[in-house]
Amino acid sequence: MTHTHQKLAAGGWVRLSFPEQMANIGSEVLRTINWRDKNKDYSAKAFDRALELLDLTLADQRNINRLRELARIREALADYFVFDNCYKSSDSLWEKYFLAFNYVARRTL
């Protein structure tokens, strides 16, 4: 499998704290939202990167106790951006969710 984030996939991702990991995922989710109406290709690529980072987070052994939450986030993101939005997510919900991680990640630097 070829990773877009090759350095992160090669071990750099596990050096980040959980809030930093989630903030990075959030950046890609926000790019997905911001490009959705402007450029569908850019939006799709950002979404693919978000899922890739989420998968790296799921694979990080330090997050073993967070697997349920992380898997649910992945499911809800796919539902919102690809499927029928059964969970009734919104742009503002995702922005608020990931903004909290951004805040914590910046406070711990």
C-alpha positions in Angstrom: 0.0 0.0 0.0 1.3 3.4 -0.9 0.8 6.1 1.7 0.4 9.8 0.9 2.1 10.5 4.3 5.1 8.2 3.8 7.2 9.6 6.7 4.3 9.5 9.1 3.4 5.9 8.0 7.1 4.9 8.5 6.9 5.7 12.2 6.6 9.4 12.5 2.9 9.2 13.4 3.5 7.3 16.6 5.8 10.1 17.8 2.8 12.5 17.9 0.5 12.7 20.9 -3.1 11.7 20.5 -4.3 15.3 20.4 -1.7 16.1 17.7 -2.8 13.1 15.7 -6.5 14.1 15.9 -5.7 17.7 15.1 -3.9 16.6 11.9 -6.8 14.4 10.9 -9.1 17.5 11.6 -7.0 19.6 9.3 -7.6 17.2 6.4 -11.3 17.0 7.3 -11.6 20.8 7.2 -9.8 20.8 3.9 -12.4 18.3 2.7 -15.2 20.6 3.8 -13.5 23.8 2.4 -12.8 22.3 -1.1 -16.1 20.4 -1.4 -17.9 23.1 -3.4 -14.8 24.5 -5.1 -12.9 21.5 -6.3 -14.3 18.0 -5.9 -11.0 16.4 -6.7 -9.1 18.3 -4.0 -11.9 17.6 -1.6 -11.7 13.8 -2.3 -8.0 13.8 -1.9 -8.2 15.6 1.4 -10.8 13.0 2.6 -8.5 10.2 1.5 -5.7 11.7 3.5 -8.0 12.1 6.5 -8.9 8.4 6.4 -5.2 7.5 5.9 -4.3 9.4 9.1 -7.2 8.0 10.9 -6.1 4.5 10.0 -2.6 5.3 11.2 -4.2 6.4 14.5 -6.2 3.2 14.7 -3.0 1.2 14.2 -1.1 3.1 16.9 -0.9 0.7 19.9 -1.1 3.6 22.4 -4.7 4.1 21.2 -5.8 0.6 22.0 -8.4 2.0 24.5 -9.8 4.4 21.9 -10.5 1.9 19.1 -14.2 2.1 19.5 -14.3 5.9 19.3 -11.8 6.0 16.4 -13.7 3.4 14.4 -17.0 5.3 15.0 -15.4 8.5 13.9 -14.2 6.8 10.7 -17.7 5.4 10.1 -19.4 8.8 10.7 -17.0 10.6 8.4 -17.6 8.1 5.6 -21.3 8.4 6.3 -21.2 12.2 6.1 -18.9 12.6 3.1 -19.6 9.5 1.0 -22.9 8.0 2.0 -26.4 9.2 3.1 -25.5 11.1 6.4 -27.6 8.8 8.5 -25.9 10.2 11.6 -27.0 13.7 10.7 -23.5 15.2 10.9 -22.8 18.7 9.7 -19.8 20.8 8.8 -20.0 22.7 12.0 -20.2 19.5 14.1 -16.9 18.3 12.5 -15.3 21.7 12.9 -16.2 21.9 16.6 -15.1 18.3 17.2 -11.6 18.6 15.7 -11.1 22.2 17.0 -11.0 20.9 20.5 -8.0 18.6 19.6 -6.3 21.5 17.9 -6.6 23.6 21.0 -5.2 20.8 23.3 -2.4 20.0 20.9 -1.3 23.6 20.8 -1.4 23.9 24.6 0.8 20.9 25.1 3.6 22.1 22.7 
